[in-house]
Amino acid sequence: MYSKKFRYIIKFLTMKSTLSFRKVEKHCINRKTTLYR
């Protein structure tokens, strides 16, 4: 039971981190396009 909970927490953390990373990536891409424009 404990390991299951731990695994779930890790999954949630990784999901959150990937989401934030994608947000930053999108932001950077948008900035690049504006710069090139």
C-alpha positions in Angstrom: 0.0 0.0 0.0 2.8 2.5 0.9 4.7 1.8 -2.2 1.6 2.2 -4.3 1.0 5.7 -2.8 4.7 6.6 -3.3 4.5 5.5 -6.9 1.3 7.6 -7.4 3.0 10.7 -5.9 6.0 10.2 -8.2 3.7 9.9 -11.2 1.9 13.1 -10.2 5.1 15.0 -9.7 6.5 13.9 -13.1 3.3 14.9 -14.8 3.3 18.3 -13.2 7.0 18.9 -14.1 6.4 17.8 -17.8 3.4 20.2 -18.0 5.4 23.1 -16.6 8.3 22.3 -19.0 5.9 22.2 -21.9 4.5 25.6 -20.9 8.0 27.1 -20.8 8.9 25.5 -24.1 5.7 26.9 -25.7 6.5 30.3 -24.3 10.1 30.2 -25.7 8.8 29.2 -29.1 6.3 32.0 -29.1 9.1 34.5 -28.1 11.3 33.1 -30.9 8.5 33.6 -33.5 7.9 37.2 -32.3 11.6 37.9 -32.5 11.9 36.5 -36.0 8.9 38.4 -37.1 
